[in-house]
């Protein structure tokens, strides 16, 4: 069969039936989400959309992101050490093209109608699109296929992907919500005594802090404060490939409406924390959050946020909560399970690519953590 593809630089250019074929299956590949990428994209990121066709019929779509690291500090902690790592990282990778979404954890890079094309046909087609993007938009230092579960990697074993190094950074933490958890109390009662006591103690510590959902107007009013709180968390991370623009949460709410939730935490009417969720069919994808560093330990804000996310998921009858690949241990204390995910990476300099595994491991050392098992 003959398949073709077409690149789009704007969501206004993509076919009218895009959401019907692609976006309805994954909101992170929807027109509405693409609008947010255009109106509040990180300064060092450019996004492109590719439609795949059989004859003239749209059968699939993909998201490509270009990241430029020339003026961007990827490593944050331990400034002297990070200066060295930033120098090495920039020599190693001035820019990168990602098939996928670097702002989220999981396979949010493409979707195809399985009744119109097989996965064995999809992979070579994606490879053609990758090569064409490199020709049209410029060759990048690195090419990355992002976030696949182990069972999917087998499709990338052909000769086109032999130069790629298969890597895994950290697992995706996912909590499957059981049908028997009709209330938040049902969920807590499934814990062993130790973890149930811990959760209830955390709830007591946050007494006096008011929590409420933020609408678009609230987000606009508190936009600057939210950005400061977000930076408190982002700047504490050891590695960042981008930073959100100040208007990002406003843009997300405008575009995704009820599928984007923002919850604020207030002390004496002052915003001291917030978290965001993307509602994606039966899944919840946890998104960015922020909190007051000085109150975090005393009030256990972060743990309370995780528990509140679970309570929201149970009350609204979702199936899973995708917690992402950060703060693994504390997420395991609320029941999230690690799911290993992998990516493929290749350097366009053939000499450097020979040492890609050693370089990658030196810049991304394995994170040691203890998986907690809170359920009885």
Long-range contacts (C-beta under 8 A, 24 or more apart in sequence): 1-54, 1-117, 1-121, 2-54, 2-55, 3-52, 3-53, 3-54, 3-59, 3-117, 3-121, 3-125, 4-52, 4-53, 5-50, 5-51, 5-52, 5-53, 5-125, 5-128, 5-129, 5-132, 6-50, 6-51, 6-53, 7-48, 7-49, 7-50, 7-132, 7-133, 7-136, 8-48, 8-49, 8-50, 8-51, 9-48, 9-49, 10-38, 11-35, 11-37, 11-38, 11-49, 14-49, 14-51, 14-61, 15-51, 15-58, 17-58, 18-51, 18-58, 18-61, 21-58, 21-59, 21-60, 21-61, 21-113, 22-58, 22-60, 22-61, 22-111, 25-111, 25-281, 26-108, 26-111, 26-280, 26-281, 27-256, 27-259, 27-278, 27-279, 27-280, 27-281, 28-63, 28-101, 28-104, 28-108, 28-278, 28-280, 28-285, 29-61, 29-63, 29-108, 29-110, 29-111, 32-255, 32-256, 32-257, 32-259, 33-255, 33-256, 34-63, 35-251, 35-255, 36-248, 36-251, 36-252, 36-254, 36-255, 36-256, 39-247, 39-251, 39-255, 40-244, 40-245, 40-247, 40-248, 40-250, 40-251, 40-252, 41-245, 42-103, 42-242, 42-243, 42-244, 42-245, 43-242, 43-243, 43-245, 44-68, 44-69, 44-71, 44-72, 44-242, 45-102, 45-242, 46-137, 48-133, 48-137, 50-129, 50-133, 52-112, 52-117, 52-125, 52-129, 54-116, 54-117, 57-116, 59-112, 59-113, 59-116, 59-117, 60-110, 60-111, 60-112, 60-113, 60-116, 60-117, 60-122, 61-110, 61-111, 62-99, 62-109, 62-110, 62-126, 62-129, 63-99, 63-100, 63-101, 63-108, 63-109, 63-110, 64-97, 64-98, 64-99, 64-129, 64-133, 65-97, 65-98, 65-100, 65-101, 65-102, 66-95, 66-96, 66-97, 66-98, 66-137, 66-140, 67-95, 67-96, 67-98, 67-102, 67-241, 67-242, 68-94, 68-95, 69-93, 69-94, 69-95, 69-96, 69-241, 70-94, 70-95, 72-241, 72-242, 73-240, 74-239, 74-240, 74-241, 75-238, 75-239, 75-240, 76-234, 76-235, 76-236, 76-237, 76-238, 76-239, 76-240, 77-236, 77-237, 77-238, 85-363, 88-363, 89-363, 92-141, 92-347, 92-352, 92-359, 92-363, 93-141, 93-142, 93-347, 94-140, 94-141, 95-140, 95-141, 95-142, 96-140, 96-141, 96-142, 96-143, 96-144, 97-130, 97-133, 97-134, 97-137, 97-140, 97-142, 97-143, 97-144, 98-144, 98-145, 98-146, 99-126, 99-129, 99-130, 99-143, 99-144, 99-145, 99-146, 100-144, 100-145, 100-146, 100-147, 100-343, 101-146, 102-146, 102-241, 102-242, 103-242, 104-285, 104-287, 104-324, 105-147, 105-172, 105-322, 105-324, 105-325, 105-341, 106-147, 106-172, 106-285, 106-322, 106-341, 107-146, 107-147, 107-148, 107-149, 107-152, 107-341, 108-147, 109-145, 109-146, 109-147, 119-155, 120-155, 122-155, 123-155, 123-156, 123-158, 124-158, 124-160, 127-160, 127-161, 134-348, 139-348, 140-348, 141-347, 141-348, 141-349, 142-345, 142-346, 142-347, 142-348, 143-345, 143-346, 143-348, 144-343, 144-344, 144-345, 145-343, 145-344, 145-345, 146-343, 147-172, 147-341, 147-342, 147-343, 148-341, 148-342, 148-343, 149-339, 149-340, 149-341, 149-342, 150-340, 150-342, 153-342, 156-344, 161-344, 163-346, 163-353, 164-344, 164-345, 164-346, 165-344, 165-345, 165-346, 165-356, 165-357, 165-360, 166-342, 166-343, 166-344, 167-342, 167-343, 167-344, 167-345, 167-360, 167-364, 168-340, 168-341, 168-342, 168-343, 169-325, 169-343, 169-364, 170-325, 170-326, 170-328, 170-367, 171-325, 171-328, 171-338, 171-339, 171-340, 171-341, 172-322, 172-323, 172-324, 172-325, 172-338, 172-339, 172-340, 172-341, 173-322, 173-323, 173-324, 173-325, 173-328, 173-331, 173-332, 173-336, 173-337, 173-338, 173-339, 174-320, 174-321, 174-322, 174-323, 174-336, 174-337, 174-339, 175-310, 175-313, 175-320, 175-321, 175-323, 175-334, 175-335, 175-336, 175-337, 176-319, 176-320, 176-337, 177-310, 177-313, 177-314, 177-318, 177-319, 177-320, 177-321, 181-314, 182-314, 183-314, 183-315, 184-310, 184-311, 184-314, 184-315, 186-314, 187-310, 187-311, 187-314, 187-335, 190-335, 190-375, 190-376, 191-335, 191-374, 191-375, 191-376, 192-374, 192-375, 192-376, 194-374, 195-333, 195-372, 195-374, 198-333, 199-303, 199-307, 199-334, 202-300, 202-303, 202-304, 202-307, 203-304, 203-307, 205-298, 205-299, 205-300, 205-304, 206-265, 206-299, 206-300, 206-301, 206-304, 208-267, 209-265, 209-266, 209-267, 209-272, 209-299, 209-301, 210-265, 210-266, 210-267, 211-263, 211-264, 211-265, 211-266, 211-308, 212-263, 212-264, 212-266, 213-261, 213-262, 213-263, 213-264, 214-262, 214-263, 214-264, 214-274, 215-253, 216-250, 216-253, 216-254, 218-262, 218-264, 219-249, 219-250, 219-253, 219-262, 220-250, 222-264, 222-271, 222-274, 223-247, 223-249, 223-250, 225-271, 226-271, 226-274, 226-290, 227-290, 228-290, 229-271, 229-272, 229-273, 229-274, 229-290, 229-291, 229-292, 230-288, 230-289, 230-290, 231-290, 232-290, 232-291, 232-292, 232-293, 233-288, 233-289, 233-290, 233-291, 234-288, 236-293, 237-326, 239-364, 244-288, 248-288, 249-276, 249-288, 252-276, 252-278, 252-287, 260-287, 261-312, 263-308, 263-312, 265-291, 265-301, 265-305, 267-295, 272-301, 273-301, 273-305, 275-305, 275-308, 275-309, 277-309, 277-312, 279-318, 282-318, 282-319, 282-320, 283-318, 283-319, 283-320, 283-321, 283-322, 284-309, 284-312, 284-313, 284-318, 284-320, 284-321, 284-322, 285-322, 285-324, 286-321, 286-322, 286-323, 286-324, 302-327, 302-330, 303-330, 303-333, 303-334, 306-330, 306-331, 306-334, 307-334, 310-334, 310-335, 328-367, 328-369, 328-371, 329-369, 329-370, 329-371, 329-372, 332-370, 332-371, 332-372, 332-373, 332-374, 333-372, 333-374, 334-374, 335-374, 335-375, 338-371
